[in-house]
Amino acid sequence: MASDLPYLKFAGPVLDETTVAEVGEVLRSGWITSGPWVQGFEKSLSEFCDGRPVKALTSATAAIEVALQLAGIGPGDEVITPAQSFFTVLNMIVKVGARPVFVDCDLVTRNIDLDEVEAAITPRTKAIMPTHWPGSLVDMDALCALAQRRGLRVIEDAALVLGSKWRDRNVGALGDLVTFSFHPNKNITTIEGGALVVNDEVEAKRVDALRFHGIEHRPDRTRDVAFPGGKFNLPDVNARIGVAQLARLPEFLATRRALVERYFERFATDPACVLPPRPRAGDGQSWNMFSVLLPLSRMSITRKAFRDALDARGIGTGVSYEALHLSTLGRRYGYKDGDFPVTERIAAETVTLPLHAGMAIADVDRVCEAVRAIVAGSRR
Ligand SMILES: Cc1ncc(COP(=O)(O)O)c(C=O)c1O
């Protein structure tokens, strides 16, 4: 059924005209790569993280790679990470030469199972790298206690949860190393961009080198490199957008939350979809995505056909995420079908429905009505 309504993307940024003008000022200023706006953005992010040092980078992928390098992880080391996450976590572990060790997750919260993490620890394990899911964080008390007890580093992939709180403190304000993404689909954007929260100024200085060629400055105003650093510094143009976006984060999060609450009010299909954890008053959770599990075994169409049918009604969807251990790269480490049943079920049944701060409540109603009609029409 074709729709006359505008196409509803499943994710996207909100950029205002003031920000466009502010970017114009940076472009005209004569300094467009990393400079004062990056410093300002890092200061604002640091305040958001209770004063911990924060470094801006060109993506969360870069931040994860640098975090792994900062933690000294390389060949011979193992990193425990969820099989239900984005390709980046697998790619960066492999890129630094370490071995990815996957664990399964919870069907509803999608966060890693910490008992499985504990069971997967070997003498080669150097770090745990969990991905936090919108609507419910990994249990930070249990995670930090486990890491401390077993002497492991933690790299929190917080790409999806900027603005979520753990016991009244923002994600990033506690823990070990924490990475954020500012891709256009995230809670705020810098076009492309990311950040890494570290523990102290020694680590911050090391990140400065890791993100900029490995360069160190000598007292005689010449430079040296002692290791092959990367090139991941965020330009000022992007940082200017980040400063403007961070100021609007509370508003964006409130809009996203209201949309999610509407999804829960309106979402009823027969057979029922598995929904994310329902928001509770004062739970401090942010909502980057609204992903459901389709009742495919009781439907006569495939997920692709379901997504195509929504597309035909002008509604975009995503898949978050494929099972990492079943990717071609993941299988190279000996993983196979059936290793992580919950992850595999999510990977097969999940659909991410539209959610972004540019949407109206009526858009949610439109999505819910379309999903209900397509599921009802394909009931076995
Ligand atoms: C869970 C998760 N982690 C990390 C990333 C990587 O973010 P970036 O695109 O900024 O590298 C993404 C991107 O979508 C993601 O979804």
The ligand as an SDF file (V2000), in Angstrom:
LIG
                    3D

 16 16  0  0  0  0  0  0  0  0999 V2000
   26.5650   -0.2420   19.3880 C   0  0  0  0  0  0  0  0  0  0  0  0
   27.4600    0.5490   18.4950 C   0  0  0  0  0  0  0  0  0  0  0  0
   28.7440    0.7140   18.8390 N   0  0  0  0  0  0  0  0  0  0  0  0
   29.5960    1.4190   18.0780 C   0  0  0  0  0  0  0  0  0  0  0  0
   29.1810    1.9970   16.9020 C   0  0  0  0  0  0  0  0  0  0  0  0
   30.1720    2.7350   16.0390 C   0  0  0  0  0  0  0  0  0  0  0  0
   29.8720    4.0990   15.9590 O   0  0  0  0  0  0  0  0  0  0  0  0
   30.5820    5.0180   14.8630 P   0  0  0  0  0  0  0  0  0  0  0  0
   29.7270    4.9980   13.6370 O   0  0  0  0  0  0  0  0  0  0  0  0
   30.6080    6.3890   15.5020 O   0  0  0  0  0  0  0  0  0  0  0  0
   31.9280    4.4920   14.6410 O   0  0  0  0  0  0  0  0  0  0  0  0
   27.8570    1.8630   16.5020 C   0  0  0  0  0  0  0  0  0  0  0  0
   27.3800    2.4750   15.2450 C   0  0  0  0  0  0  0  0  0  0  0  0
   26.2660    2.3870   14.8280 O   0  0  0  0  0  0  0  0  0  0  0  0
   26.9740    1.1260   17.3140 C   0  0  0  0  0  0  0  0  0  0  0  0
   25.6920    0.9510   16.9520 O   0  0  0  0  0  0  0  0  0  0  0  0
  1  2  1  0
  2  3  1  0
  2 15  2  0
  3  4  2  0
  4  5  1  0
  5  6  1  0
  5 12  2  0
  6  7  1  0
  7  8  1  0
  8  9  2  0
  8 10  1  0
  8 11  1  0
 12 13  1  0
 12 15  1  0
 13 14  2  0
 15 16  1  0
M  END
$$$$
